[in-house]
């Protein structure tokens, strides 16, 4: 049995880490800025055989920044001699169903927002603040992982083994921070297969009985509720916990009346792409679909030079609520798309600018998967999947915080300064910028191009991303360093 008195102090791990990276007191600052020690009350009902839960979490938060990807690799590494915990201590923590990881993540994001408001209290410029909601498929290789199923990956156009990860992030005017998340599985269309799996594979999945009073029981139940229902809970929880936003921004999959209604009830405005074919709106006292309304007005589109878009603006009623529909297309032959907004005061330019903030969550998914190993947990226990994802999101929050506080060029830049392998990370940042530039060129050449869909596919398709990387990769490290 391990006790705190038998373990070397965490400060030794901190000081050695700082010695390795003298330019950045990274790990020390992480603890100080987020004030993690103040959240110990969240874990008061969790017993860890004399080991501090917060101490273990602080160490796990450091993994990404010292080049360790898992508990096992850390306990086998040079770094573990400064902590000297056995791997079971970490596994017991991650598998503990009593830990409220959602509450911990919300506490960290709240502390981050307070830290920013204290530093920027004199800033008189009102930035747009928004909740941004989207999902991303998370690939898993272990068919025995608890709750795993076949899920649809729209980027590659086929099903994969894994989860759908639903995330609600908070954009505070300059940066994106993940606030809440849930994992979901899909039933599949073939009734012969349980969640898209052969019956023998489904039966061999890891299973753990959980007390209904534990936070882990609720998280496991979320696997089978709709993503819309989960998104609604996230919005309500975010507002209840004092996170103030002006807008809720989503893509077409999430734009529905239930989410719009929740947004209005919580005193925010809604902006989202819309594509529900059978939905009726009230237009001049008639019930009409958005396509029928657009066809009535299609002969009178306006041209917006700034975004090189043609658009039509109409005001309709939806369940008695006045909303704006913007029909937009790229060029005269492009496909029409529809943006729905509850904020009637917004101009076309303002609506497009706000909707484009949604891209920040796509960048979050990309960076978290590449830099912080989001979704790479190999544990069969679903509780550990939640724990590992929470750790990644707190790592990302800290990177975003340091990005703001120290005014770095990018999140990748901060990560670069905390790890020896810096050149490839910087290249990743340049690729994101290059993608945006390429999309701009495509937009000018091909009027029919779906720009939003192109960006999502290019940033998520690894084969396309690797091909672009080859195009701009310098011939030597020296050449690359000139661009840093």
C-alpha positions, 0 to 999 in steps of 0.5 A: 500500500502506498502512502503520501509519506512514502512518495517523493514530493510532486515538486520534484517532478515539476522541477525536473520538468522545468529544468528540461524546458527552461524557457517554459515553466509549463507544468508548474504554471498549469497547476498555478493557473488552473488552481487544481488543488482547489477542486479537491472537494469534488473527489472527497468521496473517492478513496485512493489508498492514501494517495491524493487524487489531485496529485495523480491527476496533475501527473496525468495532465503532464503526460502529453507534454513530456512525450508519454502517451499512457499510464504504462509508458509513463510508469516505465519512463525516466519521469516516474522515479519522481512520483514513484506510483505504481500503474495500478494507482492510476488505473484505480482512479480512472476506473472509479465510477464515483468520480464526477469528471463532468463536474471537474471539467466544468470547474476547470473551465469556470476557473479559466474564464475567471482567470481571463476576466481578471486579466482582461477586466479593462478590455472594453471591447465586447467580443462575441461569446458562443456555445459551439456544438458538434460531434466527431467519430472516435476510432477504436481498435478493441472490439471488447471496449465497453459500449463500442459500436459501429458509427458512421464516419461522414468524412470517409463515407463508411462505418468504423468501430468506435464512438461518436464524441459529442462536444460543446465548446465555449468560444469567448471571442478569441479562443475555443475551450471544450466545456462538456462532452458525451459519448454515443453509440449507434444502433445500426440499420441491420436488426441482426446486428447489435449496435452494428456488431455480431452478437458474439462480439457484443456479448464479449464486450467488457461490462461493469455494473454501476450503482445508479447514484454514481456519476459513471452510471449517468455517463454510461446511460448517455451512450443511448440517448439522442445527441440532441437530448445530450446537447440540450442538457449541456446548454442548460448545464453550461448556463446553470454553471454561470458560463455566459454566451450570446449564441449557440452555433451548430451545423445542419445536423443539430438545427432543430426546434428543440435546440432552438427552443432551449437556446431562446429559453436560456436567453441566447440567440441561435445560428445554424445551418438548416436542411430539414426538408419536411419542416414547415415555416409560416410565410405570409400566413402559409405553411411552407418548406424552406425550399418552397420559400426559396423558390418564390424568391430565387429570382431576386438574390443579392450579391455579397462581394466580401464573401463572394456569395449570392443570398436571399433574406426572408423572415418567417415564423417557426412555432410562433417564433420570428426567425431569419432564413438566409439562402446562400450559394457560391456563384450563380450555379452553386448549390443553395444552402440555408442558415437559420438565425433567431437574431433578426438584427444581424446583417448578412455579413454578421450572420456569416461571420458568426456561423464561421466560428463553428470551424473552431470546433473542427480545429479543436478535434483535429489538434486534440487528436493529433497533439493530445491523443484524443480518443486513443485510450485503449481501456476496456472500462468505459469509466476510463474512456471518460477519464482519459477524454476529460484529461485531454480536454483539460490539457487543451484548455490549459494550452488555450489559456496560455495562448491567451495569457502569453499571446503566443501565435497559436496553440501549436506554438505553446505545445512546441515550446514544451516538447523537443519535437517542435518542427512537425507541430509548427508544420501542422499549424501552417497546414491549417492556414494553408487549407484555409488559403486553398479553400479560398482559391477553390471558392474563386474558381469553382462556384459550385464548391461547398466551402463548409463541407470542403473545410471539414473534409480536408481537415479530417481526411488524413490522406489529404492532409498528408498529401498537402504536407508533402507539397509544402515540406521543406528539404531540411530542418534548417529550411523549416526553422526559417519559417518558424 
